[in-house]
Amino acid sequence: MINITLPDGSVRQYEKGITAMQVALSISEGLARNVLAAEVDGEVWDASRAIEEDASVKLLTWNDDKGKSTFWHSSAHLLAEALESLYPGIKFGIGPSIETGFYYDVDFGDREFSSDDFKQIEDKMLELAKQKEIFERKAVSKTDALSYFTEKGDEYKLDLIKDLEDGKITFYSQGNFTDLCRGPHIPNTGFIKAIKLTNVAGAYWRGDETRKQLTRIYGVTFPKASELSDYLRFIEEAKKRDHRKLGKELELFAFSEKVGAGLPLWLPKGAALRQKLQDFLQRAQLQAGYEPVITPHIGNKQLYITSGHYEKYGADAFQPIHTPVEGEEFFLKPMNCPHHCEIYKTKPRSYKELPVRFAEFGTVYRYEQSGELHGLTRVRGFTQDDAHLFCRPDQVKEEFKKVIDLVLYVFGALGFEDYTAQVSLRDPNNRTKYIGTDENWALAENSIIEAAAEKGLNTVVEYGEAAFYGPKLDFMVKDSLGRKWQLGTIQVDYNLPERFELEYTGSDNQKHRPVMIHRAPFGSLERFVAVLIEHCAGQFPLWLAPEQFIVLPVSEKYEDYAQKLLESLNNSDIRGLIDLRDEKVGRKIRDAEVKKLPYMLIVGEKEMESGTVSVRKHGSVDLGSMTSDEFREVLIKEITV
């Protein structure tokens, strides 16, 4: 007999070789009908896989992220089976689950393929799903695996197999399709009831632009047809909120091929929005004891060798800038932290002056692959609201908690109320990705865990998500559509102070090493603005809106009155503009609605004679007639709230 510990802490005894599905059946048939996979001692397994020893088991359903991921990975295999049936002889790359479904990379050879083919494939997938094909796992030797795919003529699978360790290779089969796969999978294809292929794109094999470009087919599936209907409505709403679409309509930012891919151009309204965000955080930082600094956009190669960034990220950076001096190389700045370490070293430091807090809106550059660029969320040049705190070891936890307060203040001011704090730790099975001693890592990780607990944060732990120099607390924010984004981050770092030989004189008159805290509440201004646009559908909080009102004279006769009204309000630090186009007022109102201007002030003969304005709020809300002073008070009250 073996002991199975369930998530509620209860322990049940079963015969050795029991499966998770059998465990589910022993609890209730209803539960068993919904089990997709199981988490066994932290690893996701097939629900049909035998458990041979004592284990902690969590049964995974569609309501669990890992259950959903398993469902979508199995759907990728179903897609491949359908494709192979419809297009014999095609070859396959990889087919993982992703956050919003799955994809499979396919080599169609000389065949043409487009989204016009989606319907035929969806129908075939549904046909195969209804057959309730069982996903069968089989361990194979490396020799047999190579032999199978050599005979099949699939060079992409052979390329993958050559990097695998013999004795740890598995195949999965369902119906007439067999794939190289670690798994796990759902019990059978019958769980898949609704299918939608969503997009087709190009993807270089293994992300290498020198290798063949494959066709990447994206899709999403659900266990109920109604959930697909809900998802399609969600997609339509997401399209309306797409920051690339709204950014163009609201004249916030643009891109130019001549400037370069992934290098955004901030237009006047976008620059005003961005400046407001900077001013907002700058005021909060000054009150919290931060000191503004400015560093160059480039740095000597040796700076990044010292920090470790060159070794870890050199391949992802722009190529070196060579000067007329032989052997001298500079890099576009990929990180601000090495520069701030050098600022710290500009003078001797005493324990009495710590913590020192340097803050900078520093622009950095990273060479992202062209296929990964996406509006403002994935760019090659972006500005981080970066700060680095240098403190004594006994100050780390308290400083960390103060930074948490600052991050939550930012989120609250911008309407991000649904968030989770992710404690990002080292991968315990691969320490080579990180620098520093185990002792320092333990200190850093404990500081984060304790600070998050003391602040009462809702936390999850993710192994392998730490930065190479230290663990992090990443804030995962849900927007108004329920999508999850990683925005603010706080990191504890014992390693860069050692690499840069940073010191302070302690109360014992001896030299000591400070601890460094990295933090960025926005993360990057570009990404934050993109998320904010989609979160509020372009209807920014009034205090942040680039233009808070627009004056709409009903005809040319009232333009002078409208102009005086505009000047009066602008002089009160309320931002607005005037529409002097030769258009009917109805058209002006419709255009102001499209541009999501918060307030419209309509002025005609009645308003000019009475010294008032007719106020209309975005969304067709008529607030009636009021004086300019009364309108000013309405805005000030809303901004203050």
C-alpha positions as CSV (number, residue, x, y, z in Angstrom):
1,M,0.0,0.0,0.0
2,I,1.1,3.6,-0.6
3,N,-0.1,6.9,1.0
4,I,-1.6,9.6,-1.2
5,T,-1.7,13.0,0.4
6,L,-4.4,15.3,-1.1
7,P,-4.4,19.1,-1.2
8,D,-6.6,19.4,1.9
9,G,-3.9,17.5,3.9
10,S,-5.9,14.3,4.1
11,V,-4.1,11.0,3.5
12,R,-5.6,8.0,1.8
13,Q,-4.1,4.5,1.3
14,Y,-4.2,2.8,-2.1
15,E,-2.5,-0.2,-3.7
16,K,0.8,0.5,-5.4
17,G,0.3,1.4,-9.1
18,I,-2.9,3.4,-8.5
19,T,-3.5,6.1,-11.1
20,A,-4.7,9.7,-10.4
21,M,-7.9,8.9,-12.3
22,Q,-8.6,5.9,-10.0
23,V,-8.0,8.2,-7.0
24,A,-10.6,10.6,-8.5
25,L,-13.1,7.8,-9.0
26,S,-12.6,6.8,-5.3
27,I,-13.7,10.3,-4.3
28,S,-16.6,10.8,-6.8
29,E,-17.6,9.9,-10.3
30,G,-18.4,13.6,-11.0
31,L,-14.9,14.6,-10.1
32,A,-13.4,11.8,-12.3
33,R,-15.4,13.0,-15.3
34,N,-13.6,16.4,-15.1
35,V,-10.0,15.3,-14.3
36,L,-7.6,16.2,-17.1
37,A,-4.3,15.4,-15.4
38,A,-2.7,15.3,-12.0
39,E,0.1,17.1,-10.2
40,V,2.2,14.4,-8.5
41,D,4.8,15.7,-6.0
42,G,4.8,19.0,-8.0
43,E,5.1,17.4,-11.5
44,V,2.2,17.2,-13.9
45,W,1.4,13.6,-14.9
46,D,-1.1,11.9,-17.1
47,A,-4.1,10.9,-15.1
48,S,-3.6,7.3,-16.3
49,R,0.1,7.1,-15.2
50,A,0.8,4.6,-12.3
51,I,1.9,6.0,-9.0
52,E,4.4,3.6,-7.4
53,E,5.2,5.2,-4.1
54,D,4.0,7.7,-1.5
55,A,3.1,11.0,-3.1
56,S,1.2,14.3,-2.8
57,V,-1.4,14.4,-5.5
58,K,-3.5,17.3,-6.8
59,L,-6.2,16.4,-9.3
60,L,-6.2,18.9,-12.2
61,T,-9.4,20.1,-14.0
62,W,-10.2,22.9,-16.5
63,N,-10.3,25.3,-13.6
64,D,-6.6,24.8,-12.8
65,D,-4.0,26.6,-14.9
66,K,-1.9,23.4,-15.3
67,G,-5.0,21.4,-16.2
68,K,-5.9,24.0,-18.9
69,S,-2.3,23.9,-20.1
70,T,-2.5,20.1,-20.5
71,F,-5.8,20.4,-22.3
72,W,-4.3,22.8,-24.8
73,H,-1.1,20.8,-25.3
74,S,-3.3,17.8,-26.1
75,S,-5.2,20.0,-28.5
76,A,-1.9,20.8,-30.3
77,H,-1.5,17.1,-30.9
78,L,-5.1,16.9,-32.2
79,L,-4.3,19.7,-34.6
80,A,-1.2,17.9,-35.8
81,E,-3.2,14.7,-36.3
82,A,-5.8,16.5,-38.4
83,L,-3.1,18.3,-40.4
84,E,-1.3,15.0,-41.2
85,S,-4.6,13.5,-42.3
86,L,-5.4,16.3,-44.6
87,Y,-1.8,17.1,-45.8
88,P,0.1,13.8,-46.0
89,G,3.9,14.1,-45.8
90,I,4.0,17.4,-44.0
91,K,6.6,17.8,-41.2
92,F,6.3,19.1,-37.7
93,G,8.4,21.3,-35.4
94,I,7.0,21.9,-31.9
95,G,3.5,22.2,-30.6
96,P,3.3,23.7,-27.1
97,S,0.4,25.1,-25.1
98,I,0.6,28.9,-24.5
99,E,-1.2,31.3,-22.2
100,T,-4.1,31.7,-24.6
101,G,-4.3,28.2,-26.3
102,F,-1.7,26.5,-28.3
103,Y,0.2,26.5,-31.6
104,Y,2.1,24.0,-33.9
105,D,4.9,24.9,-36.2
106,V,4.5,23.1,-39.5
107,D,6.5,22.6,-42.7
108,F,4.0,22.3,-45.5
109,G,6.7,22.0,-48.2
110,D,5.5,23.5,-51.5
111,R,1.9,23.6,-50.4
112,E,0.1,27.0,-50.0
113,F,-1.6,27.5,-46.7
114,S,-3.7,30.4,-45.3
115,S,-6.4,31.1,-42.8
116,D,-8.9,30.1,-45.5
117,D,-8.0,26.5,-44.7
118,F,-9.0,26.8,-41.0
119,K,-12.6,25.6,-41.4
120,Q,-11.6,22.3,-43.0
121,I,-9.0,21.7,-40.3
122,E,-11.4,22.6,-37.4
123,D,-14.0,20.2,-38.8
124,K,-11.4,17.4,-39.0
125,M,-10.3,18.1,-35.5
126,L,-13.9,17.8,-34.2
127,E,-14.4,14.6,-36.1
128,L,-11.3,13.1,-34.5
129,A,-12.2,14.5,-31.1
130,K,-15.5,12.7,-31.2
131,Q,-13.7,9.4,-31.6
132,K,-12.4,9.8,-28.0
133,E,-8.9,8.7,-29.0
134,I,-6.8,7.8,-26.0
135,F,-3.4,9.5,-25.5
136,E,-0.9,6.6,-24.9
137,R,2.5,7.2,-23.5
138,K,5.5,5.1,-24.5
139,A,9.1,5.2,-23.4
140,V,11.5,4.7,-26.3
141,S,15.3,4.4,-26.7
142,K,17.1,7.2,-28.5
143,T,18.0,4.7,-31.3
144,D,14.4,3.8,-31.8
145,A,13.3,7.4,-31.7
146,L,15.9,8.3,-34.4
147,S,14.9,5.3,-36.4
148,Y,11.2,6.2,-36.3
149,F,11.6,9.8,-37.4
150,T,14.3,9.0,-40.0
151,E,11.8,6.6,-41.6
152,K,9.1,9.2,-41.4
153,G,11.5,11.8,-42.9
154,D,10.9,14.5,-40.3
155,E,14.2,16.3,-39.8
156,Y,12.8,18.7,-37.2
157,K,12.0,15.9,-34.8
158,L,15.5,14.4,-35.5
159,D,17.0,17.8,-34.6
160,L,15.2,17.7,-31.3
161,I,16.1,14.1,-30.5
162,K,19.8,14.6,-30.9
163,D,19.8,16.9,-27.8
164,L,17.8,14.4,-25.6
165,E,19.2,12.0,-23.1
166,D,18.8,8.3,-23.8
167,G,16.4,6.7,-21.4
168,K,14.3,9.9,-21.0
169,I,12.6,9.9,-24.3
170,T,8.8,9.4,-24.7
171,F,6.4,9.2,-27.5
172,Y,2.6,9.9,-27.3
173,S,0.1,8.5,-29.7
174,Q,-3.5,9.1,-30.3
175,G,-5.4,7.6,-33.3
176,N,-3.0,7.3,-36.2
177,F,-0.7,10.1,-35.0
178,T,2.5,9.6,-33.0
179,D,4.7,12.5,-31.7
180,L,7.9,13.0,-29.8
181,C,6.6,14.4,-26.5
182,R,7.3,14.6,-22.7
183,G,3.6,15.0,-22.0
184,P,1.4,15.0,-20.1
185,H,-1.9,14.7,-21.9
186,I,-5.6,14.5,-21.1
187,P,-7.1,11.0,-21.0
188,N,-8.7,11.2,-24.5
189,T,-9.7,13.6,-27.3
190,G,-13.3,13.4,-26.3
191,F,-12.8,16.2,-23.7
192,I,-12.3,18.6,-26.5
193,K,-15.8,19.9,-27.6
194,A,-15.1,23.3,-29.2
195,I,-12.3,24.4,-31.5
196,K,-11.2,27.6,-33.1
197,L,-8.0,28.2,-35.1
198,T,-7.1,31.9,-34.5
199,N,-4.1,32.9,-36.5
200,V,-1.3,31.8,-38.9
201,A,2.2,33.3,-38.9
202,G,5.7,32.5,-39.8
203,A,8.3,31.2,-37.3
204,Y,11.9,30.4,-37.9
205,W,12.9,26.9,-36.7
206,R,14.3,27.2,-33.2
207,G,14.0,31.0,-33.5
208,D,17.0,31.1,-35.7
209,E,16.6,33.5,-38.6
210,T,19.3,31.6,-40.6
211,R,17.1,28.5,-40.6
212,K,13.9,27.6,-42.5
213,Q,10.7,29.5,-41.8
214,L,7.8,27.3,-40.7
215,T,4.1,28.0,-40.6
216,R,2.9,28.6,-37.1
217,I,-0.8,27.8,-36.6
218,Y,-2.5,29.1,-33.5
219,G,-5.6,27.8,-31.9
220,V,-7.7,27.5,-28.8
221,T,-10.1,24.8,-27.6
222,F,-12.7,24.4,-24.8
223,P,-14.5,21.6,-23.0
224,K,-17.9,23.4,-23.7
225,A,-19.2,25.1,-26.8
226,S,-20.6,28.0,-24.7
227,E,-17.0,28.8,-23.5
228,L,-15.9,29.2,-27.0
229,S,-18.7,31.6,-27.6
230,D,-17.7,33.6,-24.5
231,Y,-14.1,33.5,-25.7
232,L,-15.0,34.9,-29.2
233,R,-16.9,37.8,-27.6
234,F,-13.8,38.4,-25.4
235,I,-11.6,38.5,-28.5
236,E,-13.9,41.0,-30.2
237,E,-13.7,43.3,-27.1
238,A,-9.9,42.8,-27.0
239,K,-9.6,43.9,-30.6
240,K,-11.5,47.1,-29.8
241,R,-9.1,47.7,-26.9
242,D,-5.9,46.8,-28.8
243,H,-3.4,49.4,-27.8
244,R,-1.9,49.5,-31.3
245,K,-5.4,50.4,-32.7
246,L,-6.2,52.9,-30.0
247,G,-2.7,54.3,-30.0
248,K,-3.2,55.3,-33.6
249,E,-6.7,56.6,-33.2
250,L,-5.8,58.7,-30.1
251,E,-2.6,59.9,-31.7
252,L,-0.4,58.6,-28.9
253,F,2.5,56.8,-30.6
254,A,3.7,55.6,-34.0
255,F,6.4,53.4,-35.6
256,S,8.5,54.1,-38.7
257,E,10.4,51.7,-40.8
258,K,13.0,54.3,-41.5
259,V,13.6,54.8,-37.7
260,G,13.6,51.0,-37.2
261,A,11.4,48.2,-36.0
262,G,10.6,48.2,-32.3
263,L,11.6,51.8,-31.8
264,P,8.4,53.8,-30.8
265,L,7.9,57.4,-31.7
266,W,5.9,59.2,-29.0
267,L,3.5,61.8,-30.5
268,P,2.6,65.0,-28.6
269,K,-0.4,63.5,-26.8
270,G,1.4,60.3,-26.0
271,A,4.4,62.3,-24.7
272,A,2.1,64.3,-22.5
273,L,0.6,61.1,-21.1
274,R,4.0,59.6,-20.5
275,Q,5.2,62.8,-18.9
276,K,2.2,62.8,-16.5
277,L,3.1,59.2,-15.4
278,Q,6.7,60.2,-14.8
279,D,5.7,63.3,-12.9
280,F,3.3,61.3,-10.8
281,L,6.0,58.7,-9.8
282,Q,8.7,61.3,-9.5
283,R,6.7,63.2,-6.8
284,A,6.0,59.9,-4.9
285,Q,9.7,59.0,-5.1
286,L,10.9,62.3,-3.9
287,Q,8.6,62.1,-0.9
288,A,10.0,58.6,-0.2
289,G,13.6,59.8,-0.2
290,Y,14.8,58.9,-3.7
291,E,17.4,60.9,-5.4
292,P,17.1,61.4,-9.2
293,V,20.1,60.5,-11.3
294,I,20.8,60.4,-15.1
295,T,23.1,58.0,-16.9
296,P,24.3,57.8,-20.5
297,H,22.6,55.6,-23.2
298,I,25.8,53.7,-23.8
299,G,28.5,52.1,-21.6
300,N,31.9,50.6,-22.1
301,K,31.8,46.8,-22.7
302,Q,33.8,46.3,-19.5
303,L,31.0,47.7,-17.5
304,Y,28.7,44.9,-18.6
305,I,31.4,42.2,-18.3
306,T,31.8,43.3,-14.6
307,S,28.0,43.2,-14.0
308,G,27.6,39.8,-15.7
309,H,25.1,41.2,-18.2
310,Y,27.5,40.6,-21.1
311,E,27.8,36.9,-20.4
312,K,24.1,36.4,-19.8
313,Y,22.6,38.8,-22.4
314,G,25.4,39.7,-24.8
315,A,23.9,37.7,-27.6
316,D,20.5,39.5,-27.2
317,A,22.1,43.0,-27.2
318,F,22.7,45.2,-30.2
319,Q,26.2,44.7,-31.7
320,P,29.1,46.6,-30.1
321,I,29.8,50.2,-31.1
322,H,33.4,50.5,-32.2
323,T,35.3,53.7,-31.7
324,P,38.4,55.0,-33.7
325,V,40.5,53.6,-30.8
326,E,41.5,50.0,-31.6
327,G,39.8,47.5,-29.3
328,E,37.5,50.0,-27.7
329,E,33.9,48.9,-27.6
330,F,30.7,50.4,-26.3
331,F,27.2,48.9,-25.9
332,L,23.8,50.5,-26.1
333,K,22.7,50.3,-22.4
334,P,20.6,47.1,-21.8
335,M,20.3,47.8,-18.0
336,N,20.6,50.8,-15.8
337,C,21.9,49.0,-12.7
338,P,25.6,48.9,-13.6
339,H,25.6,52.7,-14.1
340,H,24.0,53.2,-10.7
341,C,26.6,51.0,-9.0
342,E,29.3,53.3,-10.5
343,I,27.4,56.4,-9.1
344,Y,27.4,54.8,-5.7
345,K,31.2,54.4,-5.9
346,T,31.8,58.1,-6.6
347,K,32.4,58.8,-2.9
348,P,33.0,56.9,0.4
349,R,29.8,55.8,2.1
350,S,29.0,55.5,5.8
351,Y,26.4,53.3,7.4
352,K,24.7,56.4,8.7
353,E,23.7,57.6,5.2
354,L,22.3,54.3,4.1
355,P,19.9,53.5,2.5
356,V,20.9,55.5,-0.6
357,R,18.1,55.4,-3.2
358,F,18.9,56.4,-6.8
359,A,16.0,56.7,-9.3
360,E,16.1,57.2,-13.1
361,F,13.7,57.0,-16.0
362,G,16.5,55.3,-18.0
363,T,16.1,54.3,-21.6
364,V,17.6,50.9,-22.4
365,Y,18.0,48.9,-25.6
366,R,17.7,45.1,-26.3
367,Y,17.7,43.4,-29.7
368,E,14.4,41.5,-29.7
369,Q,13.8,39.1,-32.6
370,S,11.6,40.8,-35.3
371,G,8.9,38.1,-34.9
372,E,8.6,38.9,-31.2
373,L,8.0,42.6,-31.5
374,H,4.5,43.6,-30.7
375,G,3.3,47.2,-30.4
376,L,4.6,48.8,-27.2
377,T,4.5,45.5,-25.2
378,R,7.7,44.2,-26.9
379,V,10.1,46.8,-28.2
380,R,13.8,47.3,-28.8
381,G,14.1,50.6,-27.0
382,F,12.1,51.3,-23.8
383,T,12.3,53.4,-20.6
384,Q,12.3,51.8,-17.2
385,D,11.2,53.6,-14.1
386,D,14.3,52.2,-12.5
387,A,15.6,52.7,-9.0
388,H,18.3,51.0,-7.1
389,L,18.5,51.1,-3.3
390,F,21.8,50.4,-1.5
391,C,21.2,49.5,2.1
392,R,22.7,47.6,5.1
393,P,21.7,43.9,5.5
394,D,19.5,44.8,8.5
395,Q,17.6,47.3,6.4
396,V,16.7,45.0,3.5
397,K,13.3,43.8,4.7
398,E,12.0,47.2,5.8
399,E,13.1,48.9,2.6
400,F,11.5,46.1,0.6
401,K,8.2,46.6,2.4
402,K,8.4,50.4,1.6
403,V,8.9,49.6,-2.1
404,I,5.8,47.3,-2.0
405,D,3.8,50.2,-0.6
406,L,5.0,52.4,-3.5
407,V,4.1,49.8,-6.1
408,L,0.6,49.4,-4.6
409,Y,0.2,53.2,-4.5
410,V,0.9,53.3,-8.2
411,F,-1.6,50.4,-9.0
412,G,-4.3,52.0,-6.9
413,A,-4.0,55.4,-8.6
414,L,-4.4,53.7,-12.0
415,G,-7.2,51.3,-11.2
416,F,-5.3,48.1,-11.2
417,E,-7.0,46.4,-8.3
418,D,-6.7,42.7,-9.2
419,Y,-3.1,41.4,-8.8
420,T,-1.0,38.6,-7.5
421,A,2.6,38.9,-6.1
422,Q,4.7,36.2,-7.7
423,V,7.8,35.2,-5.6
424,S,10.3,34.4,-8.4
425,L,13.0,32.0,-7.1
426,R,16.0,30.1,-8.5
427,D,15.5,26.9,-10.5
428,P,16.7,24.4,-7.9
429,N,17.7,22.0,-10.6
430,N,19.9,24.4,-12.7
431,R,22.1,26.6,-10.6
432,T,24.4,27.4,-13.6
433,K,22.0,30.1,-14.8
434,Y,22.7,32.3,-11.7
435,I,25.6,34.1,-10.1
436,G,26.5,34.3,-6.4
437,T,26.7,32.1,-3.3
438,D,23.9,29.8,-2.0
439,E,24.2,31.7,1.3
440,N,23.4,35.1,-0.3
441,W,20.6,33.6,-2.4
442,A,19.0,32.2,0.8
443,L,19.2,35.6,2.5
444,A,17.7,37.3,-0.5
445,E,14.9,34.8,-0.9
446,N,14.0,34.8,2.8
447,S,13.8,38.7,2.8
448,I,11.3,38.7,-0.1
449,I,9.1,35.9,1.3
450,E,9.0,37.5,4.8
451,A,8.3,41.0,3.5
452,A,5.5,39.8,1.2
453,A,3.9,37.9,4.1
454,E,4.1,40.8,6.5
455,K,2.4,43.0,3.9
456,G,-0.4,40.5,3.6
457,L,0.1,40.0,-0.2
458,N,-1.6,37.2,-2.1
459,T,1.5,35.4,-3.3
460,V,2.4,32.4,-5.5
461,V,5.9,30.9,-5.8
462,E,7.5,30.2,-9.2
463,Y,10.8,28.5,-9.4
464,G,13.2,29.3,-12.2
465,E,11.8,32.9,-12.7
466,A,14.5,34.7,-10.7
467,A,16.9,37.2,-12.4
468,F,20.4,35.8,-12.8
469,Y,21.6,38.0,-10.0
470,G,18.8,37.6,-7.5
471,P,15.2,36.6,-6.6
472,K,12.2,38.9,-7.4
473,L,8.8,39.8,-6.4
474,D,6.9,40.3,-9.6
475,F,3.4,41.8,-9.6
476,M,1.0,40.0,-12.0
477,V,-1.8,42.3,-12.7
478,K,-5.2,41.4,-14.2
479,D,-6.7,44.0,-16.5
480,S,-10.5,44.7,-17.0
481,L,-10.7,41.7,-19.4
482,G,-9.1,39.3,-17.0
483,R,-5.8,39.1,-18.8
484,K,-2.7,38.7,-16.7
485,W,0.3,41.1,-17.2
486,Q,3.6,41.2,-15.4
487,L,4.1,44.9,-14.4
488,G,6.0,46.0,-11.3
489,T,9.0,44.1,-10.0
490,I,11.2,44.3,-6.9
491,Q,14.5,42.4,-6.7
492,V,17.0,41.7,-3.9
493,D,20.6,41.5,-5.0
494,Y,23.7,40.5,-3.0
495,N,25.8,39.8,-6.1
496,L,26.2,43.1,-8.0
497,P,27.6,44.9,-4.9
498,E,30.3,42.1,-4.8
499,R,31.1,42.3,-8.5
500,F,31.4,46.1,-8.3
501,E,33.2,46.0,-5.0
502,L,30.7,48.4,-3.3
503,E,31.4,49.3,0.3
504,Y,30.3,51.4,3.2
505,T,32.0,52.0,6.5
506,G,30.1,50.4,9.4
507,S,29.7,51.5,13.0
508,D,32.7,49.3,13.8
509,N,34.8,51.4,11.4
510,Q,35.3,48.4,9.1
511,K,34.3,48.1,5.4
512,H,31.1,46.2,4.7
513,R,29.2,45.3,1.5
514,P,25.8,46.9,0.9
515,V,22.8,45.0,-0.4
516,M,21.1,46.2,-3.5
517,I,17.3,46.4,-4.2
518,H,16.2,46.9,-7.8
519,R,12.7,48.1,-8.4
520,A,10.4,49.3,-11.2
521,P,6.7,49.9,-10.3
522,F,5.8,50.5,-14.0
523,G,8.3,48.0,-15.3
524,S,8.7,49.9,-18.5
525,L,6.8,53.0,-19.5
526,E,6.1,51.5,-23.0
527,R,4.6,48.2,-21.7
528,F,2.8,50.0,-18.9
529,V,1.1,52.4,-21.2
530,A,0.1,49.6,-23.6
531,V,-1.5,47.7,-20.7
532,L,-3.2,50.8,-19.3
533,I,-4.6,51.7,-22.8
534,E,-6.2,48.2,-23.1
535,H,-7.3,48.1,-19.4
536,C,-9.3,51.4,-19.6
537,A,-10.0,51.1,-23.4
538,G,-8.3,54.5,-23.9
539,Q,-10.5,56.2,-21.4
540,F,-7.7,57.3,-19.0
541,P,-8.3,58.6,-15.5
542,L,-9.0,62.3,-15.7
543,W,-5.8,63.3,-14.0
544,L,-3.8,61.4,-16.6
545,A,-5.7,62.2,-19.8
546,P,-3.6,64.2,-22.2
547,E,-6.6,66.4,-22.9
548,Q,-9.3,66.7,-20.3
549,F,-11.9,68.6,-22.2
550,I,-12.7,70.1,-25.6
551,V,-14.7,73.3,-26.4
552,L,-17.2,72.9,-29.2
553,P,-18.5,76.2,-30.6
554,V,-21.7,75.6,-32.6
555,S,-20.7,78.2,-35.2
556,E,-18.1,80.7,-36.1
557,K,-19.9,83.5,-34.2
558,Y,-19.1,81.9,-30.9
559,E,-15.4,81.2,-31.4
560,D,-14.1,84.2,-29.5
561,Y,-16.2,83.2,-26.5
562,A,-15.0,79.6,-26.8
563,Q,-11.4,80.8,-27.0
564,K,-11.7,82.9,-23.8
565,L,-13.2,80.0,-22.0
566,L,-10.4,77.7,-23.2
567,E,-7.7,80.2,-22.0
568,S,-9.4,80.6,-18.6
569,L,-9.5,76.9,-18.0
570,N,-6.0,76.2,-19.2
571,N,-4.7,78.9,-16.9
572,S,-6.2,76.8,-14.0
573,D,-3.9,73.9,-15.0
574,I,-6.8,72.1,-16.7
575,R,-5.8,70.7,-20.1
576,G,-8.1,71.2,-23.1
577,L,-8.4,72.3,-26.7
578,I,-11.0,73.8,-29.1
579,D,-12.5,72.5,-32.2
580,L,-12.7,75.3,-34.8
581,R,-13.5,73.1,-37.8
582,D,-16.3,74.2,-40.1
583,E,-18.5,71.2,-39.1
584,K,-21.9,70.8,-37.5
585,V,-21.8,70.5,-33.7
586,G,-23.2,66.9,-34.0
587,R,-20.2,65.8,-36.0
588,K,-17.8,67.5,-33.6
589,I,-19.5,65.6,-30.7
590,R,-19.2,62.3,-32.5
591,D,-15.5,62.9,-33.2
592,A,-14.8,63.9,-29.6
593,E,-16.5,60.7,-28.5
594,V,-14.2,58.6,-30.8
595,K,-11.2,60.4,-29.4
596,K,-12.4,59.5,-25.9
597,L,-12.1,63.1,-24.7
598,P,-13.5,63.1,-21.1
599,Y,-15.6,66.3,-21.3
600,M,-17.2,68.4,-24.1
601,L,-18.2,72.0,-23.6
602,I,-20.7,73.1,-26.1
603,V,-21.1,76.9,-26.5
604,G,-23.7,78.8,-28.6
605,E,-25.8,81.9,-28.3
606,K,-27.6,80.9,-25.0
607,E,-24.2,80.0,-23.3
608,M,-22.5,83.2,-24.5
609,E,-25.3,85.4,-23.3
610,S,-25.5,83.7,-19.9
611,G,-21.7,83.2,-19.5
612,T,-22.1,79.4,-19.1
613,V,-21.3,76.2,-21.0
614,S,-23.3,73.1,-21.8
615,V,-21.4,70.2,-20.4
616,R,-21.4,66.7,-21.9
617,K,-19.4,63.8,-20.5
618,H,-17.9,61.1,-22.6
619,G,-20.4,58.3,-23.1
620,S,-23.3,60.6,-23.9
621,V,-23.9,61.8,-20.4
622,D,-25.5,65.3,-20.4
623,L,-24.5,67.3,-17.2
624,G,-26.5,70.4,-18.2
625,S,-25.5,74.0,-18.0
626,M,-22.9,75.4,-15.6
627,T,-20.4,78.3,-15.3
628,S,-16.8,77.8,-16.1
629,D,-16.0,78.0,-12.4
630,E,-18.6,75.3,-11.6
631,F,-17.1,73.1,-14.4
632,R,-13.6,73.7,-13.0
633,E,-14.8,72.4,-9.6
634,V,-16.3,69.3,-11.2
635,L,-12.9,68.5,-12.8
636,I,-10.9,69.2,-9.7
637,K,-13.2,67.0,-7.6
638,E,-12.8,64.1,-10.0
639,I,-9.1,64.5,-10.3
640,T,-8.7,64.7,-6.5
641,V,-10.8,61.5,-6.0
